[in-house]
Amino acid sequence: MANKTPKSSTSSGFVISGKRVLGNAHGVAFHSVIRIRKYGGSRKYIARVLHVGHECDLALLTVDDADFWTDLAPLRFGGVPQLQDKINVVGYPTGGDNISVTQGIVSRVGVGKYSHSDEALLTVQIDAAINSGNSGGPAVKRSQVVGVAFETLNDAENIGYIIPTPVIEHFLKDIERNGKYLGFCSLGVHWQRIENKGMRLLLKLESRGLQGFSGSKSVESEKSQGILVRKVEPLTETFKALKPNDVLMAFDGHPIASDGTISFRGSERVLFSYLVTSKYVGESVELTFVRDGKFKRSKVTLRPMKQLVRVHMYDMQASYFIYGGLVFTPLTFPYLENEYGKKWDKKAPIKLCDHAFFGIPNKENEQVVILNQVLISEVNIGYETFSNLKVDKVNGTQILNLAHLVQIVTSSLHLAFIEVQLEPDHLIVIDTKQAKSTHDEILRQNNIPSDISADLKRHIS
């Protein structure tokens, strides 16, 4: 594949304690060099990335040149702004060299998807435009930072979003606690609302609430409390505690309403996942739930979510392996976008979309490995139309991930044939002697320098 011409982009940021600069992760993703210019100055200083949190779209940088920090003072953080608060968003939007200040009103606070990572975290919506280049700038209320500008709503005028201070503080404290960014926790529970009276009767929820179980009076009516557990991800500790058809009533003592929300402040409500993501990796929480009409409690330790199909590949190189002209790679969201465009969810094969959206890993390091394409040669005649099909087995062995496939293939080269079973019911047979004799020519014809990505070379048997 030909190398793309390097491109430049601009982003904003601001100084915080410890001679650090806070900005957006999407402003430094795949960077080669980062240069920072101070307000009012013309010199650009080389910056160094300290930590990146792609899930929360935050990055922490520093500048080693002591001159940069002259006359700079760190900004202080405030709390989550109230609805109708006036916010000033400061930054350097594309199209000019001078600083820009845009004022907006806080219109909503809630849990929303971050477009950079598809992660659901707390967000603040404001009626102010956040243009390209503005991202990473501080959102200020009365001289205190209440958020970081990071995205805007497509097809809408003057609707922007800022990353609120609870998310920022989690990112910074995570680094402080662990010496590196570990990420945000997941409970690993797939759930649905319980708003139907018949369902509540079936689940034996009527006339039951947290009162009498925790010893404290619940702020929620028992008729509007609890969510139905439909599935629990196997690689979580929650898998040992909860079962399908349990009713999760409270998370760490916070009652969960039947629509999955918890009390945030006053009359405001947000999804209970806000509480989950506010915890740190390795922390234990108490789950209160109803099973077969009886209250139960269980403590679980929280970890980041394990993905069967990676949502992003920022600052990572794609893994691949080529054998007999067959190109194997893991299924990822970026791969699907590259193959089928930004609207890949409407164009990609249903099977691949099903793996991407609903697939859950059952084993550690599990991946969906696919046959990307066939580089035509005499060794693979008859298979040239096969592409974007999931690999099921190689020589009768179920494939766990791409590294496992590499091990199986390279340890079977003494055999006469390599058999590859693809979903739904395709079979590929490769003659190992012919694969060896055509190997170099296949790579040469397709201008491919290596038959395997660097990260997989240690798995060759």
C-alpha positions in Angstrom: 0.0 0.0 0.0 1.4 3.4 -0.9 2.3 5.8 1.9 0.0 8.7 2.3 1.4 12.3 2.1 1.7 13.7 5.7 -0.9 16.3 6.6 -1.0 19.0 9.2 -3.8 19.9 11.5 -4.4 22.4 14.3 -6.0 22.0 17.7 -6.2 23.9 20.9 -5.0 23.2 24.4 -4.3 24.9 27.8 -1.8 24.7 30.6 -2.6 22.8 33.8 -0.6 22.1 36.9 2.8 20.3 36.7 3.9 22.0 33.5 1.4 20.0 31.4 -0.8 20.9 28.5 -4.3 19.4 28.2 -6.0 18.9 24.9 -7.9 16.4 22.8 -6.7 12.9 21.9 -8.0 13.3 18.3 -5.7 16.3 18.0 -2.6 14.1 18.5 -3.6 10.8 17.1 -1.1 9.3 14.5 1.1 12.3 15.1 4.7 12.5 13.9 5.6 15.9 15.3 3.6 18.2 17.6 4.5 21.9 17.9 2.8 24.3 20.3 2.6 28.1 20.0 1.7 30.3 22.9 -1.0 32.9 22.7 0.6 36.2 21.6 3.8 34.5 20.4 5.2 33.4 17.1 7.6 30.7 18.1 6.6 27.1 17.9 7.9 24.7 20.6 8.3 20.9 20.1 5.9 19.1 22.4 6.0 15.6 23.8 2.9 13.4 24.5 2.8 12.1 28.0 -0.5 10.2 28.1 -3.4 9.7 25.7 -7.0 8.6 26.6 -8.7 7.9 23.4 -11.9 6.7 25.1 -12.4 10.2 26.8 -10.7 12.1 23.9 -8.1 13.7 26.1 -4.3 14.0 25.8 -1.6 15.2 28.2 1.5 16.9 26.7 4.5 18.7 27.9 7.3 20.9 26.5 10.9 20.3 27.5 12.1 23.8 26.6 12.0 25.8 29.8 11.4 29.1 27.9 7.9 27.8 26.9 6.7 28.0 30.5 7.8 31.6 31.1 4.8 33.8 32.1 2.4 30.9 31.9 0.1 30.0 34.8 -2.1 26.8 35.1 -5.8 27.1 34.9 -8.0 25.8 37.7 -10.9 23.4 37.3 -14.4 24.0 38.5 -17.4 21.7 38.8 -20.1 20.6 36.3 -22.0 23.7 35.1 -25.6 24.1 35.8 -28.3 24.3 33.1 -28.6 27.7 31.6 -25.1 28.7 32.8 -23.1 30.9 30.4 -19.9 29.3 29.2 -17.0 30.8 27.2 -15.2 28.4 24.8 -11.6 29.6 24.1 -9.5 28.3 21.2 -8.0 28.7 17.8 -10.5 27.7 15.2 -9.3 27.1 11.6 -9.2 30.2 9.5 -7.2 32.6 11.7 -4.2 33.0 13.9 -5.8 34.9 16.7 -7.6 33.5 19.7 -11.4 33.0 19.5 -13.9 33.3 22.3 -17.4 31.9 21.8 -20.1 32.2 24.4 -22.8 29.6 24.8 -25.5 28.4 27.2 -25.5 25.0 28.9 -28.6 23.2 27.5 -28.1 19.6 28.6 -25.9 17.4 30.8 -26.0 13.7 30.3 -24.3 10.5 29.1 -23.5 10.6 25.4 -21.3 8.8 22.9 -17.9 10.4 22.1 -17.5 10.3 18.4 -13.7 9.8 18.7 -14.1 6.5 20.5 -17.8 5.5 20.6 -17.5 5.5 24.4 -20.5 6.6 26.4 -19.4 9.2 29.0 -20.7 12.3 30.7 -21.0 15.2 28.3 -22.2 18.8 28.5 -24.1 20.3 25.5 -23.9 24.0 24.8 -25.4 26.3 22.2 -22.0 27.5 20.9 -20.2 26.4 17.7 -17.1 24.4 18.2 -15.3 24.6 14.9 -12.3 22.7 13.5 -9.2 23.7 15.5 -11.3 24.8 18.5 -11.2 21.3 19.9 -9.1 21.0 23.0 -9.7 24.5 24.2 -11.0 25.2 27.7 -14.7 25.9 28.4 -14.5 28.6 31.1 -17.0 29.8 33.7 -15.9 32.6 36.0 -12.2 32.0 35.3 -12.5 28.3 36.1 -12.3 25.5 33.5 -15.6 23.5 33.5 -14.8 21.4 30.4 -12.8 20.8 27.3 -14.3 21.5 23.9 -14.3 18.4 21.7 -17.0 18.1 19.1 -20.1 19.5 17.5 -23.4 18.1 16.3 -23.5 17.4 12.6 -26.3 19.0 10.6 -27.1 21.4 13.4 -26.2 25.0 14.0 -24.4 26.2 17.1 -24.6 23.0 19.1 -21.3 21.9 20.7 -20.1 19.5 23.3 -17.6 19.8 26.1 -15.9 17.1 28.2 -16.9 17.9 31.8 -14.5 18.0 34.7 -15.5 14.6 36.2 -14.2 12.9 33.1 -11.1 15.1 33.0 -10.4 14.5 36.7 -10.9 10.7 36.1 -8.3 10.8 33.3 -5.8 12.8 35.4 -6.3 10.8 38.6 -6.1 7.5 36.7 -2.6 8.6 35.5 -1.6 9.8 39.0 -2.7 6.5 40.6 -1.2 4.1 38.1 1.6 6.0 36.4 -0.3 5.5 33.1 -3.8 5.7 31.6 -5.8 2.5 32.2 -9.2 3.6 30.9 -12.8 3.6 32.1 -14.6 0.7 33.7 -17.4 -1.4 32.3 -20.0 -3.5 34.3 -20.4 -5.8 31.3 -24.2 -6.0 31.6 -26.7 -5.8 28.7 -30.0 -4.6 30.1 -33.5 -3.4 29.2 -36.0 -1.2 30.9 -38.8 -2.6 33.1 -41.7 -0.3 32.4 -44.4 -3.0 31.8 -46.6 -3.9 34.7 -46.9 -7.5 33.5 -43.1 -7.9 33.5 -42.8 -6.4 36.9 -45.4 -8.9 38.2 -43.6 -11.8 36.5 -40.3 -10.7 38.1 -42.0 -10.4 41.5 -41.1 -6.7 41.8 -44.4 -5.3 42.9 -44.5 -4.0 46.5 -40.7 -4.4 46.7 -38.1 -1.7 46.8 -34.8 -1.0 48.5 -36.6 -0.1 51.7 -36.2 -3.0 54.1 -33.2 -4.3 52.3 -30.6 -1.6 52.7 -32.2 -0.2 55.9 -32.6 3.2 54.3 -35.7 4.6 52.6 -35.3 4.6 48.8 -36.0 7.9 46.9 -37.5 5.8 44.1 -40.9 4.2 44.2 -40.7 0.4 44.0 -42.9 0.6 41.0 -40.3 2.5 38.9 -37.1 0.8 40.1 -34.8 -1.7 38.6 -33.5 -2.8 35.2 -33.7 -6.3 33.7 -30.4 -8.1 33.1 -30.5 -9.7 29.7 -26.8 -10.7 29.2 -23.6 -10.6 31.2 -20.3 -10.6 29.4 -18.3 -13.7 30.4 -14.9 -12.0 30.9 -16.2 -9.7 33.6 -16.3 -10.4 37.3 -20.0 -9.4 37.1 -20.5 -12.7 35.2 -20.0 -14.5 38.6 -22.6 -12.3 40.4 -25.5 -11.6 38.0 -27.5 -13.9 35.8 -30.0 -13.2 32.9 -33.4 -12.1 34.3 -31.9 -10.7 37.5 -33.2 -7.2 38.3 -30.4 -4.8 39.1 -31.8 -2.4 41.7 -28.8 -0.3 42.8 -25.2 0.3 42.0 -23.0 0.9 45.0 -26.0 2.1 47.0 -27.5 4.3 44.3 -31.0 3.3 43.3 -31.5 2.6 39.5 -34.8 3.6 38.0 -36.6 1.4 35.6 -35.3 3.4 32.6 -31.7 2.9 33.7 -31.1 6.4 35.2 -29.9 7.5 38.6 -30.4 10.9 40.4 -27.6 13.2 39.3 -28.2 16.5 41.1 -31.6 17.7 42.2 -34.2 16.8 39.5 -31.6 15.9 36.9 -31.0 12.3 35.9 -28.3 10.5 33.9 -27.8 6.9 32.9 -26.3 4.8 35.7 -23.3 4.0 33.5 -22.1 7.4 34.7 -21.5 5.8 38.1 -19.7 2.8 36.5 -17.3 5.0 34.5 -16.6 7.2 37.5 -14.9 4.2 39.2 -11.2 3.3 38.7 -9.8 0.0 37.4 -9.6 -2.5 40.2 -12.2 -0.8 42.5 -14.9 -2.9 44.0 -18.6 -2.0 44.0 -21.7 -3.5 45.6 -24.6 -4.6 43.3 -28.1 -4.8 44.7 -30.4 -7.0 42.7 -33.5 -9.2 42.9 -33.5 -12.8 41.8 -36.6 -15.0 42.0 -38.3 -12.4 44.2 -35.5 -12.2 46.7 -33.0 -9.4 47.4 -29.3 -10.1 47.0 -26.1 -8.3 47.2 -22.7 -9.0 45.6 -19.4 -7.2 45.4 -17.6 -7.1 42.0 -14.3 -5.6 40.9 -14.5 -3.4 37.8 -12.3 -3.6 34.7 -12.3 -1.9 31.3 -14.5 -3.4 28.7 -12.9 -6.2 26.5 -13.9 -5.8 22.9 -14.3 -8.7 20.4 -14.1 -6.2 17.6 -11.9 -3.1 18.3 -13.7 0.2 17.9 -10.6 2.2 17.2 -7.0 1.7 16.2 -5.5 5.0 17.0 -1.7 5.1 17.1 -1.6 1.4 16.1 -0.6 -0.4 13.0 -2.9 -3.0 11.4 -2.0 -6.7 11.9 -2.0 -9.0 9.0 -0.6 -12.4 7.8 -0.3 -13.7 4.2 -0.1 -17.3 3.3 -0.6 -18.8 -0.1 -1.9 -15.5 -1.3 -4.6 -15.5 1.4 -4.6 -12.2 3.4 -5.8 -12.6 7.0 -6.5 -9.7 9.4 -8.6 -9.0 12.5 -12.0 -7.4 12.1 -12.1 -3.8 13.4 -14.4 -0.8 13.0 -11.6 1.1 11.1 -11.2 -1.9 8.8 -14.9 -1.9 8.0 -14.9 1.8 7.3 -11.9 1.4 5.0 -13.6 -1.4 3.1 -17.2 0.0 2.9 -17.0 3.7 3.7 -18.3 5.8 6.6 -21.8 4.2 6.3 -20.3 0.7 6.4 -23.1 -0.3 8.9 -25.5 -0.1 5.9 -23.2 -1.6 3.3 -21.0 -4.3 5.0 -22.2 -7.9 5.1 -24.7 -8.6 7.8 -22.5 -11.2 9.4 -19.6 -8.8 9.9 -21.9 -6.1 11.2 -23.4 -8.6 13.7 -19.9 -9.5 15.0 -19.0 -5.8 15.2 -22.1 -4.6 17.0 -23.1 -7.6 19.1 -20.1 -9.8 19.4 -18.9 -10.6 22.9 -15.5 -12.3 23.6 -15.8 -15.5 25.5 -12.1 -16.0 25.9 -9.1 -13.7 26.7 -7.6 -12.1 23.6 -10.4 -13.4 21.3 -10.7 -11.8 17.9 -12.8 -12.2 14.8 -10.2 -13.1 12.1 -11.3 -12.6 8.5 -10.0 -13.5 5.1 -9.6 -10.0 3.7 -8.8 -11.0 0.1 -7.0 -13.5 -2.1 -3.9 -12.3 -4.0 -4.4 -14.3 -7.2 -1.9 -17.0 -8.0 -1.9 -20.6 -9.2 -1.8 -21.8 -5.6 -5.2 -20.3 -4.8 -7.1 -20.7 -8.1 -10.8 -21.1 -7.4 -10.8 -19.0 -4.3 -10.2 -15.6 -5.9 -13.8 -14.4 -5.2 -13.5 -15.1 -1.5 -13.2 -11.9 0.6 -14.3 -10.5 4.0 -15.3 -13.9 5.4 -14.7 -15.0 9.0 -12.1 -17.7 9.5 -13.6 -20.5 11.6 -10.9 -23.2 11.7 -7.5 -24.0 10.3 -6.6 -27.7 10.0 -9.6 -28.5 12.2 -8.5 -26.1 15.1 -10.9 -23.3 16.1 -9.1 -20.0 15.7 -8.9 -17.8 18.7 -7.2 -14.8 17.2 -4.8 -13.8 14.4 -1.7 -14.8 16.4 -3.2 -18.2 17.0 -3.8 -18.6 13.2 -0.2 -17.7 12.5 1.0 -20.4 15.0 -1.3 -23.0 13.5 -0.2 -22.3 9.9 3.5 -22.0 10.5 3.5 -25.2 12.7 1.7 -27.1 9.9 4.1 -26.4 7.0 5.4 -30.0 7.2 1.9 -31.3 6.2 0.8 -31.6 2.6 -2.1 -29.2 2.8 -3.4 -26.3 4.9 -7.2 -26.4 5.2 -9.0 -23.2 6.1 -12.7 -23.3 7.0 -14.6 -20.0 6.5 -18.1 -19.0 7.6 -20.7 -19.9 6.6 -19.5 -23.1 4.9 -16.6 -22.4 2.6 -13.4 -24.5 2.5 -10.0 -23.5 1.2 -7.2 -26.0 0.6 -3.7 -24.8 0.0 -0.9 -27.1 -1.2 2.0 -26.3 1.2 4.8 -27.1 -1.4 3.1 -24.9 -4.0 2.6 -22.1 -1.4 6.3 -22.1 -0.7 7.3 -22.0 -4.3 4.9 -19.1 -5.1 5.4 -17.1 -1.9 8.0 -14.6 -3.0 6.4 -14.1 -6.4 3.0 -13.2 -4.8 4.6 -10.6 -2.6 6.7 -9.2 -5.4 3.7 -8.9 -7.8 1.7 -7.1 -5.2 4.5 -4.8 -3.9 4.2 -6.2 -0.4 7.5 -6.1 1.6 6.6 -8.6 4.2 4.1 -11.5 4.6 3.5 -10.6 8.2 3.1 -7.5 10.4 5.8 -6.7 12.9 3.6 -7.4 15.9 3.0 -11.0 14.8 6.6 -12.1 14.0 7.2 -13.5 17.5 4.3 -16.0 17.0 5.9 -17.8 14.1 6.6 -21.4 15.0 
